[in-house]
Amino acid sequence: MLVLGIESSCDETGVALYDTERGLLGHAVHTQVAMHEAYGGVVPELASRDHIRRLVPLLRTVLAQAGASKQDIDGIAYTAGPGLAGALLVGAGFAASLAVALGVPALPVHHLEGHLLSPLLAADTPTFPFVALLVSGGHTQLMRVAGVGAYELLGESVDDAAGEAFDKTAKLLGLGYPGGPQLAALAASGGPSGLRLPRPMLRSGDFQFSFSGLKTAVLTQVRGRKLSERERADLAWEFQEAVTEVLAEKSVMAVRHCDLDRLVVAGGVGANRRLRQRLDADAAAAGIRVHYPEVALCTDNGAMIAYCGAQRLLAGQRGPAGGAFGVRPRWPLQSLSAA
């Protein structure tokens, strides 16, 4: 079965083709970073318009990569939520209309489920059950995953997600958009100093997260001061150490709590090098194996949507009939059921 995946939940347009026998055959992503940089963040209306411009050229690119034609497609999976309503509608409308034209099913997919299952596209594939750390710009969650559609929420951020805290702290340090990668780059030139930032909720005894106060702690360090380049780098380093320490320790605690030995890390922040180093070290000490998606599949992409849709189509799930479609800008992952 050849499945087309469409991702348009925010500021990346992703298109991919996944074959259930041969694997990922084509994959292309257009990022809108340059367009939104001037505004310091994503402008929803601009994001939606850009998705419209990119989908057809990206589809042609992916078909060429796969050596396939539109008539070879057996099903289409598209991100239906969560995300920006207008951006989601672009991808959903494109997928539904193409599905009607080709006479194939169009299946709505949960964006976070796509991230959650993306490590299954890697060479080192995890097996169920496992604990997953979903860590992205808008979400920080720990899930127990028993199979496709079988998700138990263990804990999540009660305020800012880790990615949000990275972006807001980057802005406090005078860095551009997107802030997370720029802060990580600045932290690479910093190191330990006399400053010690808090590790929020590290000893809370549960699997909840909170990063808003950590951002505020950075604000108190920069308010009314002109930091030297060395001070900025050291502050970025300490911030990154605080976030990654909390994420790593709570993830290992969750795996132990579930009496499992596998941890899956997914989402854009999962590409952070320091987080991977800390997770690898803490997990190895606890006898836990860690699985990551390929770095290129950490950020939003169509490959994860195509894979997720393929698993559900194989299990017999179908989307709305007659070209109907809808989107869910807010959509709890744990509300999904098995296919």
C-alpha positions as CSV (number, residue, x, y, z in Angstrom):
1,M,0.0,0.0,0.0
2,L,1.4,3.4,-1.0
3,V,0.3,6.2,1.3
4,L,0.7,9.9,0.8
5,G,1.3,12.0,3.9
6,I,0.4,15.7,4.2
7,E,1.6,17.8,7.1
8,S,0.6,21.5,7.4
9,S,-0.1,22.1,11.1
10,C,2.1,25.1,11.6
11,D,5.1,26.6,9.7
12,E,6.4,23.6,7.8
13,T,4.8,22.0,4.8
14,G,5.6,18.3,4.6
15,V,4.8,15.8,1.9
16,A,5.9,12.2,1.8
17,L,5.2,8.8,0.3
18,Y,5.4,5.6,2.4
19,D,5.1,2.1,1.1
20,T,4.0,-0.5,3.6
21,E,6.4,-3.1,2.0
22,R,9.3,-0.9,0.8
23,G,9.3,1.8,3.5
24,L,9.8,5.6,3.0
25,L,10.1,6.3,-0.8
26,G,10.0,10.1,-0.9
27,H,10.0,13.0,1.6
28,A,10.2,16.7,1.2
29,V,9.7,19.6,3.7
30,H,9.5,23.4,3.1
31,T,10.1,25.5,6.2
32,Q,8.7,29.0,6.6
33,V,11.4,30.2,9.0
34,A,12.8,32.9,6.7
35,M,9.3,34.3,6.2
36,H,8.3,34.5,9.9
37,E,11.7,35.6,11.1
38,A,10.9,39.3,10.5
39,Y,7.9,39.0,12.9
40,G,9.7,37.0,15.6
41,G,7.2,34.2,15.5
42,V,4.6,32.4,13.3
43,V,2.0,34.6,11.7
44,P,-1.0,32.2,11.1
45,E,-2.4,33.9,8.0
46,L,1.0,34.0,6.3
47,A,1.5,30.4,7.2
48,S,-1.7,29.3,5.7
49,R,-1.1,31.1,2.4
50,D,2.4,29.6,2.1
51,H,1.1,26.1,2.6
52,I,-1.2,26.7,-0.4
53,R,1.8,27.7,-2.6
54,R,4.0,24.8,-1.5
55,L,1.8,21.6,-1.6
56,V,1.6,21.0,-5.3
57,P,5.4,21.5,-6.0
58,L,6.3,19.3,-3.0
59,L,3.9,16.6,-4.2
60,R,5.6,16.6,-7.6
61,T,9.0,16.5,-6.0
62,V,8.1,13.5,-3.8
63,L,6.5,11.6,-6.7
64,A,9.7,12.1,-8.7
65,Q,11.8,10.8,-5.7
66,A,9.6,7.7,-5.5
67,G,9.4,7.1,-9.2
68,A,5.6,7.0,-8.9
69,S,2.5,8.8,-10.3
70,K,-0.6,10.1,-8.5
71,Q,-2.5,7.0,-9.8
72,D,-0.2,4.8,-7.7
73,I,-1.4,6.3,-4.4
74,D,-3.6,3.9,-2.4
75,G,-4.5,6.3,0.4
76,I,-3.8,9.8,1.8
77,A,-3.1,10.7,5.4
78,Y,-3.3,14.3,6.5
79,T,-2.7,16.2,9.8
80,A,-6.1,17.1,11.2
81,G,-4.8,18.6,14.5
82,P,-3.7,19.9,16.8
83,G,-2.3,23.0,15.2
84,L,-3.3,26.3,13.5
85,A,-6.8,26.1,12.2
86,G,-6.1,27.8,8.9
87,A,-3.0,25.9,8.2
88,L,-4.7,22.6,9.0
89,L,-7.5,23.4,6.7
90,V,-5.1,23.9,3.8
91,G,-3.6,20.4,4.1
92,A,-7.0,18.7,4.9
93,G,-8.7,20.3,1.9
94,F,-5.9,19.4,-0.4
95,A,-5.8,15.8,0.8
96,A,-9.6,15.3,0.7
97,S,-10.0,16.8,-2.8
98,L,-7.0,14.7,-4.2
99,A,-8.5,11.6,-2.6
100,V,-11.8,12.2,-4.3
101,A,-10.1,12.7,-7.6
102,L,-8.1,9.5,-7.2
103,G,-10.9,7.4,-5.6
104,V,-8.9,6.6,-2.5
105,P,-9.5,7.1,1.2
106,A,-8.3,10.2,3.0
107,L,-7.6,9.6,6.7
108,P,-7.2,12.4,9.4
109,V,-4.1,11.9,11.6
110,H,-3.2,13.3,14.9
111,H,0.0,15.4,14.6
112,L,1.4,14.2,17.9
113,E,0.7,10.6,17.1
114,G,2.8,11.2,14.0
115,H,5.7,12.4,16.1
116,L,5.2,9.6,18.6
117,L,5.5,6.9,15.9
118,S,8.3,8.6,13.9
119,P,11.1,6.6,15.6
120,L,9.5,3.5,14.0
121,L,10.9,4.9,10.7
122,A,14.4,4.7,12.0
123,A,16.9,1.8,11.6
124,D,16.8,1.1,15.3
125,T,13.1,0.5,15.7
126,P,11.5,0.3,19.2
127,T,9.0,-2.4,20.0
128,F,5.8,-1.9,22.1
129,P,5.3,-1.2,24.9
130,F,7.5,1.8,25.7
131,V,7.4,5.2,27.4
132,A,7.5,8.2,25.1
133,L,8.8,11.7,25.8
134,L,7.0,14.1,23.4
135,V,8.9,17.3,23.5
136,S,8.2,20.1,21.0
137,G,7.4,23.8,20.7
138,G,4.0,23.4,22.1
139,H,4.0,20.1,24.0
140,T,5.9,18.4,26.7
141,Q,4.3,15.1,27.7
142,L,5.3,11.6,29.0
143,M,3.1,8.8,27.6
144,R,3.0,5.1,28.1
145,V,2.5,3.6,24.7
146,A,1.1,0.0,24.4
147,G,0.5,0.1,20.7
148,V,-0.9,2.3,17.9
149,G,-3.8,4.3,19.5
150,A,-3.1,3.0,23.0
151,Y,-1.7,6.0,24.8
152,E,-1.8,6.7,28.6
153,L,-0.8,10.2,29.7
154,L,1.7,10.0,32.6
155,G,2.4,13.7,32.9
156,E,2.7,17.0,31.0
157,S,3.7,20.6,31.3
158,V,1.3,22.7,33.4
159,D,2.4,25.9,31.7
160,D,5.1,26.5,29.1
161,A,6.3,23.5,27.1
162,A,10.1,23.0,26.9
163,G,10.2,24.3,23.4
164,E,8.3,27.4,24.3
165,A,10.7,28.1,27.2
166,F,13.6,27.7,24.8
167,D,12.1,30.2,22.4
168,K,11.1,32.8,25.1
169,T,14.5,32.6,26.8
170,A,16.2,33.0,23.4
171,K,14.2,36.2,22.9
172,L,15.3,37.4,26.4
173,L,18.9,36.9,25.3
174,G,18.4,38.9,22.1
175,L,18.5,35.9,19.8
176,G,16.4,35.6,16.6
177,Y,13.7,33.3,15.4
178,P,13.6,30.3,15.7
179,G,15.0,30.7,19.2
180,G,15.5,27.1,20.3
181,P,18.3,26.2,17.9
182,Q,20.0,29.6,18.3
183,L,20.0,29.2,22.1
184,A,21.5,25.8,21.8
185,A,24.2,27.1,19.5
186,L,24.9,29.9,22.0
187,A,25.0,27.4,24.9
188,A,27.7,25.4,23.0
189,S,30.1,28.3,23.6
190,G,29.2,28.7,27.3
191,G,29.9,26.7,30.4
192,P,29.5,26.5,34.2
193,S,29.7,29.7,36.1
194,G,28.6,30.8,39.5
195,L,25.0,30.9,38.3
196,R,22.5,28.1,39.2
197,L,19.0,28.2,37.8
198,P,16.2,26.2,39.4
199,R,15.2,22.7,38.2
200,P,11.4,23.1,38.3
201,M,9.4,20.2,39.7
202,L,12.4,17.9,39.6
203,R,11.5,16.5,43.0
204,S,7.7,16.8,42.7
205,G,7.2,13.1,42.9
206,D,5.1,13.0,39.7
207,F,5.6,13.3,36.0
208,Q,4.4,16.9,35.5
209,F,6.6,19.7,34.1
210,S,6.8,23.4,34.5
211,F,9.1,25.7,32.6
212,S,7.5,29.1,32.9
213,G,9.3,29.9,36.2
214,L,12.6,28.9,34.7
215,K,12.1,31.5,31.9
216,T,11.3,34.1,34.7
217,A,14.5,33.2,36.5
218,V,16.4,34.0,33.3
219,L,14.5,37.3,33.1
220,T,15.7,38.3,36.5
221,Q,19.3,37.8,35.4
222,V,19.0,40.0,32.3
223,R,16.7,42.7,33.5
224,G,18.4,46.0,33.8
225,R,21.8,44.6,32.8
226,K,23.9,44.5,29.7
227,L,25.4,41.0,29.6
228,S,28.8,40.4,28.0
229,E,28.9,37.7,25.3
230,R,30.5,35.3,27.8
231,E,27.7,35.9,30.3
232,R,25.0,35.4,27.7
233,A,26.6,32.1,26.6
234,D,27.0,30.9,30.2
235,L,23.4,31.8,30.9
236,A,22.2,29.9,27.8
237,W,24.3,26.9,28.9
238,E,22.8,26.9,32.4
239,F,19.3,27.2,31.0
240,Q,19.8,24.3,28.7
241,E,21.3,22.3,31.5
242,A,18.3,22.9,33.7
243,V,15.8,21.9,31.0
244,T,17.6,18.8,29.9
245,E,18.2,17.7,33.5
246,V,14.5,17.8,34.3
247,L,13.5,16.1,31.0
248,A,16.0,13.3,31.4
249,E,15.5,12.5,35.0
250,K,11.7,12.5,34.8
251,S,11.8,10.4,31.6
252,V,13.9,7.7,33.4
253,M,11.6,7.9,36.4
254,A,8.6,7.3,34.1
255,V,10.2,4.2,32.4
256,R,11.0,2.7,35.8
257,H,7.5,3.5,37.1
258,C,6.0,1.6,34.2
259,D,8.4,-1.3,34.7
260,L,9.7,-1.0,31.1
261,D,13.1,-0.8,29.6
262,R,12.5,1.4,26.5
263,L,12.2,5.1,26.0
264,V,11.2,6.8,22.8
265,V,12.0,10.5,22.3
266,A,10.0,12.5,19.6
267,G,9.4,16.1,18.7
268,G,11.5,19.0,17.6
269,V,13.3,19.5,20.9
270,G,14.3,15.8,20.6
271,A,17.0,17.0,18.1
272,N,18.7,19.0,20.8
273,R,22.2,17.5,21.1
274,R,22.6,18.1,24.9
275,L,19.3,16.5,25.6
276,R,20.3,13.4,23.7
277,Q,23.6,13.3,25.5
278,R,22.0,13.5,28.9
279,L,19.2,11.0,28.1
280,D,21.7,8.5,26.7
281,A,23.9,8.8,29.9
282,D,21.0,8.6,32.4
283,A,19.2,5.8,30.5
284,A,22.4,3.7,30.1
285,A,23.0,4.0,33.9
286,A,19.4,2.7,34.5
287,G,19.6,-0.1,31.9
288,I,17.2,1.6,29.5
289,R,17.4,1.8,25.7
290,V,16.6,5.1,24.1
291,H,15.2,5.4,20.6
292,Y,15.1,8.6,18.5
293,P,13.7,9.5,15.1
294,E,16.2,10.5,12.4
295,V,17.2,14.1,13.0
296,A,15.5,15.1,9.8
297,L,12.3,13.7,11.1
298,C,12.3,15.4,14.5
299,T,10.7,18.6,13.2
300,D,7.3,18.5,11.5
301,N,7.3,16.4,8.3
302,G,5.0,14.4,6.0
303,A,6.8,11.1,6.6
304,M,5.5,10.6,10.1
305,I,2.0,11.4,8.9
306,A,2.2,8.9,6.0
307,Y,3.6,6.2,8.3
308,C,0.9,6.8,11.0
309,G,-1.8,6.8,8.3
310,A,-0.5,3.6,6.8
311,Q,-0.7,1.8,10.1
312,R,-4.3,2.8,10.6
313,L,-5.3,2.1,7.0
314,L,-3.8,-1.4,7.2
315,A,-5.9,-1.9,10.3
316,G,-9.0,-1.1,8.4
317,Q,-9.6,2.5,9.5
318,R,-11.1,4.9,6.9
319,G,-11.7,8.6,6.9
320,P,-15.0,10.4,6.2
321,A,-16.7,9.5,2.9
322,G,-17.6,11.7,0.0
323,G,-14.7,14.2,0.4
324,A,-15.8,15.4,3.8
325,F,-13.1,16.7,6.1
326,G,-12.6,18.6,9.3
327,V,-9.8,19.8,11.6
328,R,-9.3,19.8,15.3
329,P,-6.9,22.6,16.4
330,R,-7.2,21.2,20.0
331,W,-7.1,17.4,20.2
332,P,-5.8,15.5,23.2
333,L,-3.6,12.6,22.1
334,Q,-4.9,10.3,24.8
335,S,-8.4,10.6,23.4
336,L,-7.4,8.4,20.4
337,S,-8.4,4.8,20.2
338,A,-6.6,1.8,18.6
339,A,-7.3,1.4,14.9
